[in-house]
Amino acid sequence: MVRFSVSDCSIIELDRHHSERKGNLTVVENGITLPFDVKRVYYLYDVPGGESRGAHAHKELEQLIVAASGSFVVTLDDGKEKKSFFLNRPYQGLYVRPGLWRDLADFSSGAVCMVLASEVYMETDYIRCYQEFLDYKGME
Ligand code: TYD
């Protein structure tokens, strides 16, 4: 099993097509944009101010997290180190490797957090208890 750390995660600049008169368009295409193919897309919205989301890790899932609108902060944790990323551009995505704890917080009003995921939804891929996560990282 590959042991990923927070330093293996970074912001990917997405393809952006700009038109002076008609605005912007960003593309994500399987086989071109990301190191994984997208099997599922979901988005968080209407998150009340002060609320946080996430608080889990995935064993296998890879994700690209995009602030499709507004802004929020994603904090990644590999059990040893934490790193926070401020997302506020629809043409940037945070590439999150498997096996990392994530917290999403500081949602701006109207923020939309779009997640492109490498797998369909599987509850068995989640670790929702932080102590269990630390134990899991210790076993990696
Ligand atoms: P949850 O993972 O707890 O959200 P967050 O980590 O952002 O706080 O998911 C909230 C609910 O949505 C939970 O009942 C599971 C369900 N859900 C799906 O049915 N399919 C999905 O793809 C996702 C991401 C969640």
Backbone and ligand atoms as CSV (ligand in chain L), in Angstrom:
chain,resi,resn,atom,element,x,y,z
A,1,MET,N,N,0.851,-1.204,0.000
A,1,MET,CA,C,0.000,0.000,0.000
A,1,MET,C,C,0.887,1.254,0.000
A,2,VAL,N,N,0.522,2.221,-0.818
A,2,VAL,CA,C,1.311,3.456,-0.869
A,2,VAL,C,C,0.886,4.364,0.275
A,3,ARG,N,N,1.876,4.929,0.964
A,3,ARG,CA,C,1.574,5.795,2.098
A,3,ARG,C,C,1.668,7.251,1.617
A,4,PHE,N,N,0.528,7.894,1.488
A,4,PHE,CA,C,0.542,9.279,1.000
A,4,PHE,C,C,0.579,10.257,2.169
A,5,SER,N,N,1.249,11.376,1.932
A,5,SER,CA,C,1.299,12.427,2.949
A,5,SER,C,C,0.645,13.691,2.378
A,6,VAL,N,N,0.487,14.678,3.237
A,6,VAL,CA,C,-0.154,15.918,2.769
A,6,VAL,C,C,0.671,16.586,1.668
A,7,SER,N,N,1.978,16.348,1.658
A,7,SER,CA,C,2.811,16.991,0.620
A,7,SER,C,C,2.622,16.345,-0.754
A,8,ASP,N,N,1.900,15.203,-0.811
A,8,ASP,CA,C,1.575,14.592,-2.108
A,8,ASP,C,C,0.324,15.213,-2.729
A,9,CYS,N,N,-0.298,16.151,-2.019
A,9,CYS,CA,C,-1.536,16.773,-2.500
A,9,CYS,C,C,-1.249,18.218,-2.889
A,10,SER,N,N,-1.832,18.623,-3.992
A,10,SER,CA,C,-1.564,19.999,-4.433
A,10,SER,C,C,-2.726,20.521,-5.262
A,11,ILE,N,N,-2.663,21.804,-5.538
A,11,ILE,CA,C,-3.713,22.428,-6.347
A,11,ILE,C,C,-3.352,22.294,-7.821
A,12,ILE,N,N,-4.287,21.749,-8.575
A,12,ILE,CA,C,-4.117,21.575,-10.023
A,12,ILE,C,C,-4.824,22.735,-10.720
A,13,GLU,N,N,-4.117,23.356,-11.655
A,13,GLU,CA,C,-4.729,24.413,-12.470
A,13,GLU,C,C,-5.492,23.748,-13.606
A,14,LEU,N,N,-6.766,24.030,-13.721
A,14,LEU,CA,C,-7.597,23.414,-14.753
A,14,LEU,C,C,-7.613,24.275,-16.008
A,15,ASP,N,N,-7.941,23.613,-17.090
A,15,ASP,CA,C,-8.009,24.275,-18.380
A,15,ASP,C,C,-9.064,25.388,-18.329
A,16,ARG,N,N,-8.710,26.578,-18.754
A,16,ARG,CA,C,-9.666,27.689,-18.679
A,16,ARG,C,C,-9.781,28.369,-20.028
A,17,HIS,N,N,-10.998,28.463,-20.523
A,17,HIS,CA,C,-11.239,29.144,-21.798
A,17,HIS,C,C,-11.932,30.466,-21.486
A,18,HIS,N,N,-11.261,31.523,-21.846
A,18,HIS,CA,C,-11.766,32.853,-21.518
A,18,HIS,C,C,-12.313,33.545,-22.761
A,19,SER,N,N,-13.474,34.121,-22.619
A,19,SER,CA,C,-14.018,34.948,-23.690
A,19,SER,C,C,-14.312,36.317,-23.092
A,20,GLU,N,N,-13.775,37.338,-23.696
A,20,GLU,CA,C,-13.939,38.708,-23.202
A,20,GLU,C,C,-15.414,39.043,-22.981
A,21,ARG,N,N,-16.260,38.609,-23.912
A,21,ARG,CA,C,-17.668,38.985,-23.873
A,21,ARG,C,C,-18.548,37.959,-23.158
A,22,LYS,N,N,-18.131,36.670,-23.173
A,22,LYS,CA,C,-19.045,35.623,-22.721
A,22,LYS,C,C,-18.631,34.902,-21.445
A,23,GLY,N,N,-17.533,35.357,-20.838
A,23,GLY,CA,C,-17.126,34.732,-19.575
A,23,GLY,C,C,-16.194,33.547,-19.757
A,24,ASN,N,N,-16.148,32.706,-18.738
A,24,ASN,CA,C,-15.153,31.629,-18.689
A,24,ASN,C,C,-15.790,30.247,-18.722
A,25,LEU,N,N,-14.977,29.284,-19.149
A,25,LEU,CA,C,-15.412,27.892,-19.180
A,25,LEU,C,C,-14.217,27.024,-18.778
A,26,THR,N,N,-14.448,26.098,-17.867
A,26,THR,CA,C,-13.366,25.199,-17.433
A,26,THR,C,C,-13.753,23.763,-17.734
A,27,VAL,N,N,-12.764,22.991,-18.206
A,27,VAL,CA,C,-13.014,21.613,-18.640
A,27,VAL,C,C,-12.224,20.625,-17.788
A,28,VAL,N,N,-12.893,19.532,-17.414
A,28,VAL,CA,C,-12.184,18.394,-16.808
A,28,VAL,C,C,-12.532,17.183,-17.660
A,29,GLU,N,N,-11.513,16.526,-18.213
A,29,GLU,CA,C,-11.765,15.430,-19.145
A,29,GLU,C,C,-10.980,14.192,-18.728
A,30,ASN,N,N,-11.670,13.056,-18.683
A,30,ASN,CA,C,-10.988,11.812,-18.316
A,30,ASN,C,C,-9.812,11.542,-19.244
A,31,GLY,N,N,-8.715,11.078,-18.659
A,31,GLY,CA,C,-7.535,10.719,-19.453
A,31,GLY,C,C,-6.644,11.896,-19.777
A,32,ILE,N,N,-7.112,13.120,-19.474
A,32,ILE,CA,C,-6.335,14.312,-19.834
A,32,ILE,C,C,-6.035,15.163,-18.608
A,33,THR,N,N,-7.075,15.497,-17.860
A,33,THR,CA,C,-6.923,16.505,-16.808
A,33,THR,C,C,-6.347,15.942,-15.516
A,34,LEU,N,N,-6.809,14.751,-15.142
A,34,LEU,CA,C,-6.530,14.248,-13.793
A,34,LEU,C,C,-5.764,12.929,-13.838
A,35,PRO,N,N,-5.112,12.582,-12.722
A,35,PRO,CA,C,-4.427,11.283,-12.650
A,35,PRO,C,C,-5.400,10.118,-12.449
A,36,PHE,N,N,-6.717,10.391,-12.377
A,36,PHE,CA,C,-7.707,9.309,-12.249
A,36,PHE,C,C,-8.900,9.641,-13.131
A,37,ASP,N,N,-9.689,8.611,-13.451
A,37,ASP,CA,C,-10.919,8.828,-14.189
A,37,ASP,C,C,-12.060,9.108,-13.205
A,38,VAL,N,N,-12.964,9.983,-13.592
A,38,VAL,CA,C,-14.056,10.412,-12.706
A,38,VAL,C,C,-15.242,9.454,-12.847
A,39,LYS,N,N,-15.655,8.861,-11.703
A,39,LYS,CA,C,-16.832,7.973,-11.737
A,39,LYS,C,C,-18.037,8.615,-11.073
A,40,ARG,N,N,-17.786,9.696,-10.305
A,40,ARG,CA,C,-18.887,10.284,-9.522
A,40,ARG,C,C,-18.593,11.759,-9.303
A,41,VAL,N,N,-19.641,12.551,-9.364
A,41,VAL,CA,C,-19.536,13.982,-9.041
A,41,VAL,C,C,-20.591,14.289,-7.990
A,42,TYR,N,N,-20.203,14.987,-6.921
A,42,TYR,CA,C,-21.210,15.470,-5.972
A,42,TYR,C,C,-20.806,16.863,-5.512
A,43,TYR,N,N,-21.761,17.595,-4.972
A,43,TYR,CA,C,-21.427,18.942,-4.525
A,43,TYR,C,C,-22.153,19.316,-3.245
A,44,LEU,N,N,-21.442,20.065,-2.446
A,44,LEU,CA,C,-21.961,20.581,-1.177
A,44,LEU,C,C,-22.354,22.032,-1.402
A,45,TYR,N,N,-23.488,22.437,-0.868
A,45,TYR,CA,C,-23.947,23.816,-1.035
A,45,TYR,C,C,-24.887,24.136,0.119
A,46,ASP,N,N,-25.212,25.408,0.258
A,46,ASP,CA,C,-26.074,25.859,1.372
A,46,ASP,C,C,-25.503,25.438,2.727
A,47,VAL,N,N,-24.173,25.401,2.840
A,47,VAL,CA,C,-23.561,25.066,4.127
A,47,VAL,C,C,-23.663,26.312,5.016
A,48,PRO,N,N,-24.321,26.205,6.166
A,48,PRO,CA,C,-24.476,27.393,7.017
A,48,PRO,C,C,-23.124,27.910,7.497
A,49,GLY,N,N,-23.019,29.223,7.644
A,49,GLY,CA,C,-21.782,29.837,8.124
A,49,GLY,C,C,-21.354,29.200,9.442
A,50,GLY,N,N,-20.072,28.917,9.580
A,50,GLY,CA,C,-19.559,28.335,10.813
A,50,GLY,C,C,-19.600,26.816,10.851
A,51,GLU,N,N,-20.335,26.199,9.903
A,51,GLU,CA,C,-20.403,24.728,9.864
A,51,GLU,C,C,-19.174,24.146,9.171
A,52,SER,N,N,-18.842,22.922,9.534
A,52,SER,CA,C,-17.762,22.242,8.830
A,52,SER,C,C,-18.275,20.905,8.301
A,53,ARG,N,N,-17.617,20.399,7.269
A,53,ARG,CA,C,-17.990,19.125,6.645
A,53,ARG,C,C,-16.759,18.227,6.609
A,54,GLY,N,N,-16.933,17.072,6.044
A,54,GLY,CA,C,-15.808,16.143,5.934
A,54,GLY,C,C,-15.649,15.358,7.213
A,55,ALA,N,N,-14.513,15.562,7.897
A,55,ALA,CA,C,-14.196,14.817,9.120
A,55,ALA,C,C,-14.191,13.315,8.846
A,56,HIS,N,N,-13.494,12.935,7.812
A,56,HIS,CA,C,-13.319,11.514,7.506
A,56,HIS,C,C,-12.105,11.343,6.597
A,57,ALA,N,N,-11.717,10.088,6.415
A,57,ALA,CA,C,-10.680,9.745,5.435
A,57,ALA,C,C,-11.242,8.675,4.515
A,58,HIS,N,N,-10.607,8.519,3.372
A,58,HIS,CA,C,-10.968,7.437,2.457
A,58,HIS,C,C,-9.785,6.511,2.300
A,59,LYS,N,N,-10.063,5.220,2.222
A,59,LYS,CA,C,-8.974,4.251,2.070
A,59,LYS,C,C,-8.440,4.227,0.648
A,60,GLU,N,N,-9.330,4.307,-0.331
A,60,GLU,CA,C,-8.902,4.163,-1.734
A,60,GLU,C,C,-9.254,5.356,-2.611
A,61,LEU,N,N,-10.284,6.082,-2.227
A,61,LEU,CA,C,-10.837,7.123,-3.103
A,61,LEU,C,C,-9.865,8.267,-3.354
A,62,GLU,N,N,-9.774,8.685,-4.601
A,62,GLU,CA,C,-9.047,9.907,-4.960
A,62,GLU,C,C,-10.088,10.945,-5.346
A,63,GLN,N,N,-9.765,12.208,-5.071
A,63,GLN,CA,C,-10.736,13.270,-5.335
A,63,GLN,C,C,-10.070,14.525,-5.866
A,64,LEU,N,N,-10.845,15.265,-6.613
A,64,LEU,CA,C,-10.473,16.645,-6.934
A,64,LEU,C,C,-11.563,17.525,-6.332
A,65,ILE,N,N,-11.164,18.444,-5.461
A,65,ILE,CA,C,-12.128,19.315,-4.787
A,65,ILE,C,C,-12.015,20.707,-5.378
A,66,VAL,N,N,-13.154,21.225,-5.834
A,66,VAL,CA,C,-13.174,22.519,-6.534
A,66,VAL,C,C,-14.169,23.461,-5.863
A,67,ALA,N,N,-13.768,24.695,-5.651
A,67,ALA,CA,C,-14.713,25.728,-5.220
A,67,ALA,C,C,-15.403,26.246,-6.486
A,68,ALA,N,N,-16.502,25.583,-6.877
A,68,ALA,CA,C,-17.214,25.975,-8.105
A,68,ALA,C,C,-17.782,27.378,-7.953
A,69,SER,N,N,-18.051,27.758,-6.717
A,69,SER,CA,C,-18.487,29.123,-6.404
A,69,SER,C,C,-18.058,29.432,-4.970
A,70,GLY,N,N,-17.753,30.679,-4.681
A,70,GLY,CA,C,-17.395,31.074,-3.323
A,70,GLY,C,C,-16.056,30.486,-2.888
A,71,SER,N,N,-15.923,30.300,-1.583
A,71,SER,CA,C,-14.635,29.835,-1.059
A,71,SER,C,C,-14.827,29.003,0.203
A,72,PHE,N,N,-13.817,28.223,0.518
A,72,PHE,CA,C,-13.762,27.435,1.761
A,72,PHE,C,C,-12.328,26.951,1.936
A,73,VAL,N,N,-12.069,26.366,3.105
A,73,VAL,CA,C,-10.724,25.877,3.410
A,73,VAL,C,C,-10.777,24.363,3.606
A,74,VAL,N,N,-9.876,23.670,2.938
A,74,VAL,CA,C,-9.746,22.220,3.115
A,74,VAL,C,C,-8.464,21.959,3.890
A,75,THR,N,N,-8.592,21.274,5.027
A,75,THR,CA,C,-7.403,20.904,5.805
A,75,THR,C,C,-7.183,19.403,5.682
A,76,LEU,N,N,-6.004,19.036,5.191
A,76,LEU,CA,C,-5.638,17.625,5.038
A,76,LEU,C,C,-4.693,17.241,6.160
A,77,ASP,N,N,-4.767,15.987,6.561
A,77,ASP,CA,C,-4.011,15.495,7.718
A,77,ASP,C,C,-3.570,14.067,7.386
A,78,ASP,N,N,-2.258,13.821,7.449
A,78,ASP,CA,C,-1.772,12.457,7.166
A,78,ASP,C,C,-1.437,11.689,8.441
A,79,GLY,N,N,-1.844,12.257,9.583
A,79,GLY,CA,C,-1.559,11.602,10.860
A,79,GLY,C,C,-0.323,12.177,11.530
A,80,LYS,N,N,0.517,12.826,10.713
A,80,LYS,CA,C,1.732,13.444,11.258
A,80,LYS,C,C,1.715,14.948,11.037
A,81,GLU,N,N,1.220,15.323,9.866
A,81,GLU,CA,C,1.276,16.720,9.454
A,81,GLU,C,C,-0.085,17.147,8.913
A,82,LYS,N,N,-0.398,18.437,9.107
A,82,LYS,CA,C,-1.632,18.989,8.535
A,82,LYS,C,C,-1.268,20.094,7.564
A,83,LYS,N,N,-2.095,20.255,6.527
A,83,LYS,CA,C,-1.874,21.344,5.576
A,83,LYS,C,C,-3.240,21.868,5.137
A,84,SER,N,N,-3.393,23.198,5.142
A,84,SER,CA,C,-4.664,23.800,4.745
A,84,SER,C,C,-4.556,24.469,3.387
A,85,PHE,N,N,-5.617,24.326,2.614
A,85,PHE,CA,C,-5.678,24.913,1.275
A,85,PHE,C,C,-6.921,25.786,1.194
A,86,PHE,N,N,-6.734,27.020,0.794
A,86,PHE,CA,C,-7.856,27.941,0.589
A,86,PHE,C,C,-8.270,27.832,-0.874
A,87,LEU,N,N,-9.501,27.426,-1.104
A,87,LEU,CA,C,-9.979,27.284,-2.483
A,87,LEU,C,C,-11.007,28.375,-2.766
A,88,ASN,N,N,-10.777,29.121,-3.824
A,88,ASN,CA,C,-11.718,30.206,-4.163
A,88,ASN,C,C,-11.760,30.504,-5.659
A,89,ARG,N,N,-11.281,29.534,-6.478
A,89,ARG,CA,C,-11.296,29.739,-7.931
A,89,ARG,C,C,-11.872,28.495,-8.616
A,90,PRO,N,N,-12.883,28.673,-9.507
A,90,PRO,CA,C,-13.471,27.499,-10.161
A,90,PRO,C,C,-12.520,26.825,-11.150
A,91,TYR,N,N,-11.379,27.436,-11.436
A,91,TYR,CA,C,-10.416,26.824,-12.363
A,91,TYR,C,C,-9.219,26.210,-11.615
A,92,GLN,N,N,-9.401,26.008,-10.293
A,92,GLN,CA,C,-8.366,25.323,-9.521
A,92,GLN,C,C,-9.014,24.176,-8.764
A,93,GLY,N,N,-8.297,23.060,-8.654
A,93,GLY,CA,C,-8.830,21.925,-7.899
A,93,GLY,C,C,-7.763,21.342,-7.002
A,94,LEU,N,N,-8.156,20.949,-5.808
A,94,LEU,CA,C,-7.213,20.312,-4.886
A,94,LEU,C,C,-7.260,18.802,-5.107
A,95,TYR,N,N,-6.134,18.257,-5.513
A,95,TYR,CA,C,-6.035,16.813,-5.744
A,95,TYR,C,C,-5.731,16.133,-4.409
A,96,VAL,N,N,-6.676,15.327,-3.951
A,96,VAL,CA,C,-6.545,14.670,-2.643
A,96,VAL,C,C,-6.288,13.175,-2.854
A,97,ARG,N,N,-5.139,12.741,-2.376
A,97,ARG,CA,C,-4.751,11.321,-2.480
A,97,ARG,C,C,-5.505,10.495,-1.447
A,98,PRO,N,N,-5.494,9.184,-1.592
A,98,PRO,CA,C,-6.182,8.332,-0.612
A,98,PRO,C,C,-5.474,8.339,0.743
A,99,GLY,N,N,-6.219,7.966,1.785
A,99,GLY,CA,C,-5.630,7.756,3.110
A,99,GLY,C,C,-5.326,9.025,3.873
A,100,LEU,N,N,-6.052,10.096,3.577
A,100,LEU,CA,C,-5.822,11.358,4.287
A,100,LEU,C,C,-7.125,11.832,4.934
A,101,TRP,N,N,-7.002,12.299,6.165
A,101,TRP,CA,C,-8.152,12.880,6.851
A,101,TRP,C,C,-8.391,14.265,6.276
A,102,ARG,N,N,-9.663,14.627,6.067
A,102,ARG,CA,C,-9.974,15.974,5.554
A,102,ARG,C,C,-11.098,16.632,6.339
A,103,ASP,N,N,-10.907,17.943,6.563
A,103,ASP,CA,C,-11.939,18.786,7.153
A,103,ASP,C,C,-12.170,19.955,6.208
A,104,LEU,N,N,-13.436,20.285,5.983
A,104,LEU,CA,C,-13.778,21.430,5.138
A,104,LEU,C,C,-14.485,22.448,6.023
A,105,ALA,N,N,-13.998,23.692,5.994
A,105,ALA,CA,C,-14.542,24.706,6.897
A,105,ALA,C,C,-14.481,26.084,6.245
A,106,ASP,N,N,-14.991,27.072,6.982
A,106,ASP,CA,C,-14.946,28.478,6.554
A,106,ASP,C,C,-15.635,28.694,5.209
A,107,PHE,N,N,-16.792,28.064,5.028
A,107,PHE,CA,C,-17.546,28.238,3.778
A,107,PHE,C,C,-18.071,29.661,3.685
A,108,SER,N,N,-17.839,30.280,2.556
A,108,SER,CA,C,-18.402,31.610,2.339
A,108,SER,C,C,-19.889,31.460,2.000
A,109,SER,N,N,-20.613,32.545,2.077
A,109,SER,CA,C,-22.017,32.512,1.693
A,109,SER,C,C,-22.119,32.144,0.204
A,110,GLY,N,N,-22.958,31.200,-0.130
A,110,GLY,CA,C,-23.140,30.806,-1.531
A,110,GLY,C,C,-22.066,29.865,-2.063
A,111,ALA,N,N,-21.188,29.369,-1.187
A,111,ALA,CA,C,-20.110,28.491,-1.665
A,111,ALA,C,C,-20.670,27.170,-2.194
A,112,VAL,N,N,-20.079,26.703,-3.278
A,112,VAL,CA,C,-20.404,25.378,-3.824
A,112,VAL,C,C,-19.109,24.584,-3.900
A,113,CYS,N,N,-19.061,23.483,-3.175
A,113,CYS,CA,C,-17.877,22.615,-3.157
A,113,CYS,C,C,-18.176,21.415,-4.039
A,114,MET,N,N,-17.550,21.402,-5.212
A,114,MET,CA,C,-17.777,20.310,-6.156
A,114,MET,C,C,-16.650,19.291,-6.007
A,115,VAL,N,N,-17.035,18.028,-5.906
A,115,VAL,CA,C,-16.037,16.969,-5.727
A,115,VAL,C,C,-16.123,15.989,-6.891
A,116,LEU,N,N,-15.006,15.783,-7.557
A,116,LEU,CA,C,-14.906,14.785,-8.614
A,116,LEU,C,C,-14.197,13.586,-7.994
A,117,ALA,N,N,-14.824,12.418,-8.060
A,117,ALA,CA,C,-14.314,11.273,-7.308
A,117,ALA,C,C,-13.998,10.099,-8.225
A,118,SER,N,N,-13.006,9.316,-7.814
A,118,SER,CA,C,-12.507,8.217,-8.652
A,118,SER,C,C,-13.374,6.960,-8.567
A,119,GLU,N,N,-14.279,6.912,-7.564
A,119,GLU,CA,C,-15.102,5.712,-7.372
A,119,GLU,C,C,-16.541,6.096,-7.057
A,120,VAL,N,N,-17.436,5.135,-7.211
A,120,VAL,CA,C,-18.815,5.335,-6.785
A,120,VAL,C,C,-18.844,5.364,-5.254
A,121,TYR,N,N,-19.971,5.730,-4.687
A,121,TYR,CA,C,-20.086,5.855,-3.229
A,121,TYR,C,C,-20.032,4.476,-2.563
A,122,MET,N,N,-19.103,4.350,-1.628
A,122,MET,CA,C,-18.996,3.093,-0.871
A,122,MET,C,C,-18.702,3.428,0.584
A,123,GLU,N,N,-19.663,3.165,1.459
A,123,GLU,CA,C,-19.469,3.502,2.880
A,123,GLU,C,C,-18.280,2.736,3.467
A,124,THR,N,N,-17.967,1.554,2.908
A,124,THR,CA,C,-16.848,0.748,3.432
A,124,THR,C,C,-15.494,1.399,3.156
A,125,ASP,N,N,-15.457,2.392,2.274
A,125,ASP,CA,C,-14.194,3.089,1.978
A,125,ASP,C,C,-13.916,4.220,2.978
A,126,TYR,N,N,-14.924,4.530,3.824
A,126,TYR,CA,C,-14.786,5.656,4.758
A,126,TYR,C,C,-14.143,5.229,6.075
A,127,ILE,N,N,-13.335,6.117,6.656
A,127,ILE,CA,C,-12.937,6.020,8.068
A,127,ILE,C,C,-13.464,7.293,8.715
A,128,ARG,N,N,-14.413,7.143,9.629
A,128,ARG,CA,C,-15.068,8.331,10.194
A,128,ARG,C,C,-14.650,8.612,11.638
A,129,CYS,N,N,-13.795,7.758,12.185
A,129,CYS,CA,C,-13.330,7.941,13.561
A,129,CYS,C,C,-11.837,8.292,13.507
A,130,TYR,N,N,-11.469,9.433,14.123
A,130,TYR,CA,C,-10.085,9.914,13.992
A,130,TYR,C,C,-9.084,8.931,14.593
A,131,GLN,N,N,-9.421,8.310,15.724
A,131,GLN,CA,C,-8.497,7.340,16.338
A,131,GLN,C,C,-8.297,6.130,15.418
A,132,GLU,N,N,-9.394,5.730,14.787
A,132,GLU,CA,C,-9.321,4.615,13.828
A,132,GLU,C,C,-8.413,4.988,12.654
A,133,PHE,N,N,-8.496,6.248,12.243
A,133,PHE,CA,C,-7.645,6.746,11.153
A,133,PHE,C,C,-6.164,6.665,11.555
A,134,LEU,N,N,-5.864,7.112,12.777
A,134,LEU,CA,C,-4.464,7.063,13.238
A,134,LEU,C,C,-3.970,5.616,13.298
A,135,ASP,N,N,-4.828,4.722,13.755
A,135,ASP,CA,C,-4.459,3.302,13.802
A,135,ASP,C,C,-4.207,2.781,12.386
A,136,TYR,N,N,-5.075,3.187,11.461
A,136,TYR,CA,C,-4.962,2.767,10.057
A,136,TYR,C,C,-3.646,3.276,9.465
A,137,LYS,N,N,-3.289,4.527,9.758
A,137,LYS,CA,C,-2.030,5.086,9.227
A,137,LYS,C,C,-0.837,4.349,9.827
A,138,GLY,N,N,-0.981,3.958,11.096
A,138,GLY,CA,C,0.100,3.218,11.743
A,138,GLY,C,C,0.335,1.864,11.107
A,139,MET,N,N,-0.726,1.296,10.527
A,139,MET,CA,C,-0.627,-0.037,9.925
A,139,MET,C,C,-0.140,0.014,8.491
A,140,GLU,N,N,-0.208,1.194,7.853
A,140,GLU,CA,C,0.131,1.308,6.433
A,140,GLU,C,C,1.581,0.918,6.162
L,1,TYD,P1,P,-21.095,12.748,4.240
L,1,TYD,O1,O,-20.008,11.922,3.632
L,1,TYD,O2,O,-21.330,12.529,5.704
L,1,TYD,O3,O,-20.845,14.301,3.955
L,1,TYD,P2,P,-19.654,15.249,4.446
L,1,TYD,O4,O,-18.459,14.379,4.649
L,1,TYD,O5,O,-19.444,16.210,3.363
L,1,TYD,O6,O,-20.094,15.945,5.680
L,1,TYD,O7,O,-22.414,12.465,3.424
L,1,TYD,C1,C,-23.652,13.028,3.788
L,1,TYD,C2,C,-24.759,12.070,3.380
L,1,TYD,O8,O,-24.802,11.906,1.964
L,1,TYD,C3,C,-24.587,10.677,3.971
L,1,TYD,O9,O,-25.860,10.242,4.399
L,1,TYD,C4,C,-24.126,9.831,2.817
L,1,TYD,C5,C,-24.709,10.520,1.614
L,1,TYD,N1,N,-23.889,10.400,0.385
L,1,TYD,C6,C,-24.322,9.594,-0.646
L,1,TYD,O10,O,-25.393,8.934,-0.566
L,1,TYD,N2,N,-23.566,9.510,-1.785
L,1,TYD,C7,C,-22.393,10.179,-1.916
L,1,TYD,O11,O,-21.741,10.083,-2.975
L,1,TYD,C8,C,-21.943,11.006,-0.818
L,1,TYD,C9,C,-20.649,11.767,-0.921
L,1,TYD,C10,C,-22.721,11.085,0.300
